[in-house]
């Protein structure tokens, strides 16, 4: 298995950047399209535990669009073969001083493109 094939890393990086832009602009339709439409898709958030794309979509639809801006750091995208990747990043929000957010996504390539199938978001005190 090849790890970090340049063309695959570029594809996942583009998908990750599309997700980030959709997140900070509250583009709910794009966010819904990025998460795999499947009852096995999971998102563990800062204050929620979501099983299945329907729960994730309901969360996105109800979430406040205020205060979504953030700065990323230490983003790492690692690909395994041509169809599997993990994206990890830290983030900071001006609305949460002294805190650091952690985000990790599992991306899988299907016949119709790259999708997040599992995600975890948490916030901790910055050390």
Secondary structure, DSSP 8 states (H G I E B T S, - for coil): --BS-HHHHHHHHHHHHHHHHHHHTT-HHHHHHHB-SSTT-EEE-SS-EEESHHHHHHHHHHS--TT---EEEEEEEEEETTTEEEEEEEEE-TTSTTEEEEEEEEEEEETTEEEEEEEEEEEEE--
